[in-house]
Each structure stands twice: as C-alpha cells, then as structure tokens.
C-alpha cells in the first residue's frame, strides 16, 4: 500500500498557511492559486477513479474556502494514488502552488 503521508502533509501545510494569511494576500492571488491547485488535484483524482468519464470542475466557493478546497481535493487524490511517481508529482504540484501563492 502506498504511503501518501507526504501529500497529506503538504496539503495540510498549504491549507494552514492560507488560513493564517491576511485577506489582502488572499485577494492578491493566493486564493486563486489555491483554487487552481484544488481543481488540478480533483481532476487527477477523477481521472484515476473514473477513467474516460468527463471531468467535473470544482466550483469557486470564494477565497475563504480555498484552504478547505485544497484539503478535500488533496485527500481525495491521496486515497486513489497508485504509484510513487504519481505521489511525487502531486507533492511537487502542492509545493509549487504554495510558492506561487506566496504564503
């Protein structure tokens, strides 16, 4: 069984940083970056769970929900990951998004 702890830790850390960020930082792009990450993680999970099915896009629930959205999408992906390579890619996506978000 694949240990997805690195992904859940990375997602938890980014979500915690978003929750602690001032509203101005969220408005300047951190929330948008988090939403883009959540959408990408959700898309990857959907492709693994339901190959060939049309993807569903995670809705924009507002800047204050961005942390929760990456938590949900990241944890959903962690459940369905099949390989170490997929895990490494997902952790890198989270790290890169967190850097771009500046939180």
Beta strands, then each sheet from edge to edge (+ up, - down):
end
